[in-house]
């Protein structure tokens, strides 16, 4: 399947073969993402970065990935600084912006927005998060992280126990991840959340139809037990309005819980941001020096995976391998003091 010219609106687009192809290309692009090599396969191309909702990692990661491929970026953030604040429709915005660029990356708080925009544009559109709907590029980088983590541990993706923890109702990252991870075989997927924040039933049914065992539980201790992957998500407070937040400290994933119920080689991930304040019911900072914590390896994976996606959508994926050359500037060997020893020594 070719991705050239396609909108990337949902994780539904990717089957297992396409995932494996993207992993292979992203692996090739890791030195470019790290600044060790240079490629200009998108020189002259322009990406429009439209973020109508707050973002740090996704916006900077997408823009950096496009720039690393030699392209240029034009951007706007917040609906209050666009003509939408004057009453312009998304359709009109889409038609105008498509005349300025070769590809659009968009985030918007409304689920239907991405489809309305896609219907009115003639350039490829990448969904960077549509409300509580999906976040396909995050799911792709999550899967690429797992590809690298499980590869390092000598594990295949098939036959694993996966624990998805937190606000599974509103967490668009786990919605997209559920669609991708269920492309693999013979998984046990533990959906761990308060009853009010359960995974949407249609996604549970999708995984079951694909032959997986799905457990739904409100008990993190049993849900995380012996998991190969623990994927934590924060409480999506911006989706609640004035409703009470049904979230107790049982859902704090800290060193005590992980040491008690997880494996020595469990991979711990989180799409970020996490709430790092003392007492927050999220992924605890007391795990920062635990080598099982992969959250920063996960964020690093976003650049090469999004580079692979952009190159594929704009049809230059076959040119990447022959268009790379060494860079000439200084780069550190690793990012920071909390990096696991194997991470520092393996070139990330």
C-alpha positions in Angstrom: 0.0 0.0 0.0 1.3 3.4 -0.9 0.8 6.3 1.5 1.7 8.9 -1.2 -0.9 11.7 -1.3 -3.1 10.2 1.4 -4.7 11.9 4.4 -3.6 10.4 7.7 -6.8 10.8 9.8 -7.0 7.6 11.7 -4.9 4.6 12.7 -7.3 2.5 10.7 -5.2 3.2 7.7 -2.2 1.1 8.8 -2.0 -2.7 8.6 0.8 -4.7 10.0 2.8 -4.7 6.8 2.7 -0.9 6.5 3.7 -0.6 10.2 6.7 -2.8 9.6 7.7 -0.8 6.5 7.5 2.5 8.4 9.6 1.0 11.3 12.3 0.0 8.8 12.3 3.5 7.3 12.3 5.2 10.7 15.2 3.0 11.8 17.2 4.3 8.8 16.3 7.9 9.7 17.3 7.8 13.4 20.8 9.3 12.6 19.1 12.1 10.8 16.7 12.7 13.7 19.7 12.8 16.0 21.5 15.4 13.8 24.3 13.0 12.9 23.4 12.8 9.3 21.6 15.2 6.9 19.1 14.7 4.1 17.3 17.2 1.9 14.7 15.0 0.2 11.9 17.6 1.0 13.9 20.7 0.0 11.4 23.2 -1.3 8.4 21.6 0.3 6.3 23.5 2.8 4.3 22.1 5.8 1.5 24.2 7.4 1.4 23.5 11.1 -2.1 24.4 12.4 -2.7 23.9 16.1 -6.0 25.1 17.4 -5.4 23.4 20.7 -2.4 23.4 23.1 0.6 21.3 22.1 4.3 21.1 22.9 5.7 17.7 21.9 3.5 17.0 18.9 3.9 20.4 17.3 7.6 20.7 17.9 8.2 17.1 16.9 6.2 17.4 13.6 7.9 20.7 12.7 11.4 19.3 13.6 10.8 16.2 11.5 9.8 18.2 8.5 12.8 20.5 8.9 15.2 17.6 9.3 14.0 16.3 5.9 14.9 19.7 4.3 11.5 21.2 4.2 10.1 24.5 5.5 7.4 25.1 8.0 4.7 27.8 8.4 2.6 27.7 11.5 -0.2 29.2 13.6 -1.3 28.2 17.1 -4.7 28.9 18.7 -8.0 29.7 17.0 -8.1 33.2 18.5 -5.2 34.3 16.3 -6.8 32.9 13.0 -9.7 34.1 10.9 -11.8 31.4 12.5 -12.2 33.9 15.3 -13.9 36.2 12.7 -16.4 33.5 11.7 -14.5 31.8 8.9 -15.4 28.1 8.4 -12.9 25.3 8.7 -13.7 24.5 5.0 -12.7 28.0 3.9 -9.5 27.8 6.0 -8.7 24.5 4.5 -9.1 25.7 1.0 -6.9 28.8 1.6 -4.2 27.0 3.5 -3.9 24.3 0.8 -2.8 27.0 -1.6 0.1 27.9 0.7 1.7 24.5 1.3 2.3 20.9 0.3 1.1 19.2 3.5 -1.0 20.2 6.6 -0.6 19.0 10.2 -3.6 20.0 12.3 -4.8 19.6 15.9 -8.3 20.7 16.8 -10.5 20.2 19.9 -13.5 19.0 17.9 -13.6 15.3 16.9 -15.3 16.1 13.5 -12.9 18.9 12.6 -10.3 16.8 10.9 -12.9 15.3 8.5 -14.4 18.7 7.7 -11.0 20.1 6.9 -9.9 17.0 4.9 -13.0 17.3 2.7 -12.1 20.8 1.6 -8.3 20.5 1.0 -6.4 19.1 -1.9 -3.1 18.5 0.0 -2.4 15.6 2.4 -3.7 16.3 6.0 -2.1 14.7 9.0 -4.3 14.4 12.2 -2.3 15.6 15.2 -5.2 15.1 17.5 -8.9 15.7 17.1 -10.5 16.2 20.5 -11.1 12.9 22.2 -11.0 11.1 18.9 -7.6 9.9 17.7 -3.9 10.8 17.5 -2.5 8.5 14.8 1.1 9.9 14.7 1.4 9.4 18.4 0.3 5.8 18.1 2.8 5.3 15.3 5.7 6.6 17.4 4.4 4.5 20.3 4.5 1.4 18.2 8.0 2.3 16.9 9.1 2.7 20.5 7.8 -0.8 21.2 9.5 -2.1 18.1 12.8 -0.9 19.4 12.2 -1.7 23.1 11.0 -5.2 22.5 13.8 -5.7 19.9 16.4 -4.8 22.5 14.8 -7.2 25.0 14.6 -10.1 22.4 10.8 -10.1 22.5 8.4 -10.1 19.6 5.3 -8.0 19.6 3.0 -11.1 19.4 1.8 -12.8 22.6 2.4 -10.0 25.0 0.4 -8.7 28.0 -0.4 -5.0 27.5 -1.7 -2.8 30.3 -3.4 0.5 29.2 -4.0 2.6 32.3 -5.8 5.8 33.1 -8.4 7.9 31.3 -9.2 5.5 28.5 -12.5 7.1 27.6 -11.1 10.5 26.6 -7.5 9.6 25.8 -7.1 9.8 22.1 -3.6 8.3 22.2 -4.9 5.0 23.6 -7.7 5.0 21.0 -5.3 5.1 18.2 -2.8 2.7 19.9 -5.6 0.1 20.5 -6.2 0.0 16.7 -2.5 -0.5 15.9 -1.4 -2.9 18.6 -4.4 -5.1 17.9 -2.9 -5.7 14.4 -0.5 -8.1 16.2 -1.4 -11.6 17.5 -2.5 -13.3 20.7 -2.4 -10.3 23.0 -3.8 -9.9 26.5 -4.9 -6.3 26.8 -5.7 -5.1 30.3 -7.8 -1.9 30.2 -7.3 -0.4 33.7 -9.5 2.6 34.6 -12.3 3.8 36.8 -15.7 2.6 35.5 -16.6 6.1 34.3 -13.4 6.3 32.1 -13.5 2.9 30.4 -12.2 2.3 26.9 -14.9 2.9 24.3 -16.8 -0.3 23.7 -16.3 -0.3 20.0 -12.5 -0.4 20.5 -12.8 -3.3 23.0 -14.9 -5.2 20.5 -12.4 -4.5 17.7 -9.6 -6.1 19.7 -11.8 -9.1 20.5 -12.8 -9.5 16.9 -9.1 -9.6 16.0 -8.6 -12.5 18.4 -7.2 -10.8 21.5 -8.2 -11.3 25.2 -9.4 -8.0 26.7 -9.7 -7.5 30.5 -11.4 -4.5 32.0 -10.6 -3.7 35.6 -10.6 -0.9 38.1 -7.6 -2.4 40.0 -4.2 -1.3 38.8 -2.5 -4.0 40.9 -4.0 -6.8 39.1 -4.1 -5.1 35.7 -0.4 -4.3 35.6 0.7 -7.6 37.0 3.3 -9.3 34.7 2.6 -6.8 31.9 5.2 -6.5 29.1 4.0 -3.0 28.5 2.5 -0.5 30.9 1.1 2.5 29.0 -0.1 5.2 31.3 -2.3 8.2 30.4 -3.2 11.3 32.3 -6.6 12.3 33.3 -8.0 14.5 30.5 -9.3 17.3 32.7 -9.9 19.5 29.7 -12.6 17.1 28.5 -14.6 17.1 31.8 -15.9 20.7 32.0 -17.4 21.0 35.5 -18.0 17.3 36.2 -16.3 15.6 39.2 -13.1 13.8 38.4 -13.5 10.0 39.3 -9.8 9.4 39.9 -8.1 8.1 43.0 -4.5 7.7 44.1 -4.8 4.0 43.2 -4.0 5.1 39.7 -0.7 6.6 40.6 2.0 4.5 38.9 5.0 4.7 41.2 8.1 2.7 42.0 6.4 0.8 44.8 3.6 -0.5 42.5 5.9 -1.2 39.6 8.4 -3.2 41.8 5.6 -5.1 43.4 3.6 -6.2 40.3 5.7 -5.6 37.1 8.4 -7.7 35.4 12.1 -6.8 35.6 11.9 -5.9 31.9 8.4 -4.3 31.7 8.4 -1.3 29.3 6.8 1.7 30.9 5.4 4.4 28.5 3.3 7.6 28.7 2.4 9.9 25.8 3.1 13.0 28.0 2.5 15.5 29.4 2.4 13.8 32.8 1.4 15.6 36.0 4.6 15.7 37.9 3.3 17.6 40.9 3.7 15.9 44.3 0.7 13.6 45.0 -0.5 13.6 41.4 -2.3 10.5 40.3 -0.2 9.9 37.2 3.2 8.4 36.3 5.4 9.2 39.3 8.8 11.0 39.0 10.3 8.4 41.4 10.6 6.1 38.4 12.8 8.6 36.5 16.0 6.6 37.0 14.4 3.2 36.4 15.7 1.8 33.1 12.2 0.4 32.5 10.9 3.9 32.0 10.9 4.6 28.3 9.1 8.0 28.1 12.0 9.9 26.8 13.1 7.2 24.4 9.5 7.4 23.3 9.6 11.2 22.7 12.9 10.8 20.8 11.2 8.1 18.6 8.7 10.7 17.4 11.1 12.5 15.1 12.3 9.5 13.0 8.8 8.0 12.9 7.2 11.3 11.8 10.0 11.8 9.3 9.2 8.4 7.8 5.5 9.2 7.6 6.1 12.6 5.9 8.5 11.1 3.4 6.0 8.4 2.6 3.0 10.7 2.3 5.0 13.1 0.0 6.4 10.1 -2.0 10.2 10.5 -1.4 10.6 7.5 1.0 12.6 5.6 -1.6 15.1 8.4 -2.0 16.0 8.7 1.7 18.7 6.0 1.9 20.7 7.5 -1.0 20.3 11.1 0.0 22.0 11.0 3.5 25.4 12.5 4.3 27.2 13.1 7.6 26.6 16.4 9.5 29.4 18.6 10.6 28.2 20.1 13.8 28.7 18.9 17.4 26.2 16.6 18.9 26.2 15.2 22.5 26.4 11.4 22.9 23.2 11.3 25.0 20.6 13.7 26.2 20.6 13.7 30.0 21.6 12.1 33.4 18.4 10.1 33.7 19.0 8.1 30.4 19.4 4.4 31.1 23.0 3.1 30.6 22.0 0.9 27.6 20.3 3.9 26.0 23.4 6.1 26.3 25.7 3.4 24.8 23.5 2.2 22.0 23.1 5.4 20.1 19.4 5.7 21.3 
